[in-house]
């Protein structure tokens, strides 16, 4: 049985997780609630492991974060006649009662939205709501804050990935996988190679978990995954984000880099670079870069110069699928132009370059 995080103030790991969720929600909501065009008249947000709504002290949990952020869009929801549905599920009966009463007694009860609160086993709740997720005209955001690893099975993952206009965030105990990968109760839920797990450092195990889920995506299916590693007390956990649209993954990466300005990947020094912000390298006299950034820049330059990457669309996709921001690719391009290896071109490095009608520009080497 895992530690009950709701009996004490949220720790720093939980706060980091909630910060990413809130940051992404702030980016996600206006896409569907603030634009003039209405492509998706129904917006669904599912929180399948809701908790009681807060830590009982000063920090809001995901249900109240969602409700608070929706306040800004009351006018839009009403005037555009949008249908916004919130589904909160909490299996623990006592926490369910607290959450239900909190919502009932709060100002959020009067929002022009539909709120459903359940106390079901995850699989039952997921199967109950899954048919409506796939309805035409629906946009979905799923948050699955499981306590462990058992709920996001290959079957569940496959069902989510095959939904249209659906983004998801799920939480997984990476340290459990590292410690007990050969245990039947673990291997039946997540099928990682034991030798790979053994040789992967404890603090980098979540990268391996991400690659496992990437392997479950059908070949040639356009789908994007990214991860963020979290230290919570002695344990290591991770968020995995998924979206079928490049805009979704781009917005998630912005949230990650807001929290981890060095690598955009963890709330701790995952590569043990021991870099002090602004610290100069003794040999080059330049500001030191994390290993991950240096490796990305080296690989990007190599792939441009050997023509593996040939267009601005290639540049954009290479950047986001490696977990980086476009500003970092632009810096590499400026260096190549300065070194007289690349023609200066006005590339489109926004998510618009992935549209069917986008004008693709070629990379021209000197």
N, C-alpha and C positions, 0 to 999 in steps of 0.2 A: 504494500500500500504506500503510495507516494505521500510526501508531506503536503498537508493542507495549507495552501498559500493564503487562504482567506482568514486565517486565525491571527495573523500578524500583519503589520504594514507591508505592502509589496516590497520585495527586495529589488536591488538594482537591475538584475537580469529581467525580472518581470516588468519593471518600468521601461526598460529598453525595448522589450517585445511590444508593449502597449504603445510606446512612442512610434514605432514603425507602423503599427496598425493604424494609429490615428493619422499619422503623416500621409499614409497611402489613402486612407478614407477621404481626407481633405482634397487629395488630387482626383480621386475617383468620382465623387459625388457630382461636381459641376459638369463632368462629361455628359451626364444623363439628365441633370436637373437644371442646368443654367444655359444650355445652348438654345438658340432660336428654333432650330430644327428638332422635331421630335421623331427620333427613329425607334425609340423603345418606350412605349407608353406605360409599361409595367416594370418597376425596379424592385428587385427582391434582395434582401440582405439576410443571410442565414448565419447564426452564431450557435453552433451545435454543442458547445461546452461553455455555457454562458457564465457560470458562477452566480453569486448573489447580486452582482451589479457593481460592487466596489469592495475595497479591502476593509471597510468599516472604519477607516481613519480618514485620510485626505485624498486618496487616489481612486479615480473612477475605473471600473472594469469596462470591458468592451460594450456591454449593452447600453450603459449610460453615456459612453463616448459616442456611440452611434446616434443616440437620441439627441444629445447636445449639439452635434454637428449638423443634424437635420433641421434644427431651428432656423438656421440661416435661409433655408429654402422653402419655408412655409408658403410664401407668396407665389413662388414659381410652381409649386406642387398644385396649388389651388387654381391659379389662372390657366395653367396648361392642362388641367384635369388629368394629372398623372396619378397612377396607382402605385403607391409605395407600400410594400409589405415587409415587415420585420418578423423574423422567426427566431425566438430565443429558446434553447433547450438546455435544461440542467437536470441531470439524472438524480443527483443528491436531493432528496425531498426537502430537507431543511433549507438548503440554499435556494431551491425552487420557490418555496413559500416566501422567502425574503425578497427574491427578485420580483415575484408576482405582486407582492404588496408594495414594493418600492415603486414599481411602474404605475400601479393603480392609484397610489396616493400622491403621485408627483404631477407637476405641470405638463409632463410629456404625454399624459393621457389625452390631452386636448389637441394634440397635433393631428393634422389631416392625413393620418397614415393608419394602416392596419397592423396591430401588434398581436402576435400569437405567442403564448408562453407554454411550453410543454415540459414534462418530466419523464422522458423516455430513454431507453437504451439508444446509443448512437445509431446503430444499424436500423433500428425500427424507425427512428426519427428521420434518418436519411432516406430510407425507402418510402416513407410517407410523403416527403416533400419533393422527391426526385422528379416525378411526372410533371409537376408545375414548372420546374426549372427549365424544361425543354420546350415549353410552349412558345409559339411564335410571338415576337414582340416583347419578350422578356429579357432583361439584363440582370445578371446575378453576380453577387459577391458572396463568397463562402469563407467563413473563418472557422477553423477546426483546431481548437486548442486542446488536443488530447493529452492526457497525463500518462505518457509512455509511448508505445509504438504500434499497438495492436489494431487500431481502428482504421488507419488508412491503408487498407489492403490493396493488392494489385487490382482486384475487382472494383473497389470503390474509386481508386485512382483512375482507372480506365473509363469509368462512367463519367467522372468529372471532366476529364480531358475531352471527351466526345460531346460535351455540351457546347452550344453556340453562345457567344457573348457572355462568357462566364470567367471571372477571375477568382482565384482562391489563394488563401494563406493557410498553411497548416504547421503545427508545432510538433516536434518530435524529439524524443530523448536520445540524442546521439551517443551519450556516454553509456547508456544501457546496451546499445548495439555493440560498442567497443568491448565492453566487459563480458557480455554473455552471448556473443554471436553464434556460438555452437550449441546453445541451449535450444531444445525443441520448441519451447514457448516463444523464442525469438525468431528462429529460422523459419517457422511456419508463416510469419507475418512479413518478414523482409529478407529476401534471399541474396545475401552478399557472399562473395567468395571469402572463406575464412582466412586464407593466406593474405589476401589483399587487406583485410581488416587488421590482421596481425602486424603487417609491416607499415601500416598507416599510423603516424603519431596521433596520440589521444586527442590533442587539440585541433587536429585537421580532419577528424573522422567525418564531420558533416559534409565536407567536400565530396567524400566517397559516397555518402548517402544521396547527395544530389545526382551524381552520375548514375546511380542505380535507378532513380526515378526517370532520368532522361532516357535510359535504355528501354523503359516501358512505353515510350511514345511511339506509335506506329511509324514505320519508315515513310518518308515523304510527307508526313503530316506537319503542317506549320503550327508549331506550338513552342512556347518559350518558358523556361524555368530559371529561377535564380534562388540564391540562398543567403541566409545571414546566420552566423554562429553566435551563440550566447552562453556566457558563463553565469550560472546561477548557483551561488555558494560553491559546493564541491562538484557539482554536476555540469555537464556540457549538453546544451540543447541547441536546437536550430529551427529556424523558420524556412519553409520552402514556399516560394510563390510561383504561381502558374497563370499563364494567360495565352490565349490564342491570337492576341494582337500585340504588335510591337509597341504600341502606345502604353499598354498595360505594364510591360516589363520595363520600359523606360521610366515610367513614374515610380515603380517600385525601387529601381536602382537609385533614383534621386533621394528617396527616403533613406536608403541604406547609407549613401554617402553623406547625408546630413548627420547621421549618427556616428559614422566612422569615416572621418575626413582623410585618413591615410590610405585605406584599402577598400572601403565600402563593403566590408564583409563580416565584421565581428565587433563585439563590445569589449574586446581584449586584443592584445598584440599576438595575433594568430600565427604569424611567421617568426615571432621572437626577434624582430629587427632592432628593438630597443632604440627607436628613433625618438629624439626630442624634437617637437615641432620647431622648424626653423634652423635646426642644427646643420652646420656646414660639413661637407666631406673634406677630410684632411688632404686628400690628393687632388681632387678637382676644384675645390673651393666653391662648389655649388651646393645647394640645399640637398641633403640626403633624401633618397627616394626609397620606399619599401621595395623589397625583392619582387613582390607581385607586380608593382608598377613597372619596374625595370624590365622584367620578363615580358610583360605585355607590349611595351614600347619596342623591344628588340624583335619580338615576333611580328608585330605590325609592320615595322620597317622591312623585315625580310620578305614578308608576304606581298608587300607593295613592289619591291624591287625585283622579285622573281616572278611577278605577274600572276601570283595566285589570287590576289585581289585586283580586279580590273576596273571596277566602277565605283561611283559614290555610294550606290546601294550596297555593294560588297563591304565597303568601309563601315557603313552604318551598322549592318548586321554583325560584322566581326566584333565591333565595339560592344554592343549591348549583350551579345551572347557570351562574351568573356567577362561581363559584369563591370564594364567601365562606362564612364560618361563621355559624351561627344567632345567635350572640351579637351580631353586628354588626347584624342585622335587628332584634333586640330593642331595641337602643339607639335605632334610628330610630323604632320604635314608641313608646318612652318619650317621645321628643322631641315626637312628634305629639300624644300624649295631654296632655303638659304644655302644649303650645301650644293646647289646646282644639280640635283639629281631628279628633280620633279618640276614639270611645267606648272606654273601658277594657274589654277582653275577655280572658278566660282562653284564649288561643289554644294549640293544640297545634302546636308547631313542631319536632317530632321526625319521624323517618322513618316513624313509625307512622301519620302522617296520610295516607300514600299507600296504606295497606291498603284493600282493597275494603270492609271493614266499618267504616272510620273514620267518626267523626262530624265532619262538616265544619261549621266556623263561619264566618259571614259577617263581613266587615269593615264596621263601621258608622261612617260619617262624621258629624260634627256640622255 
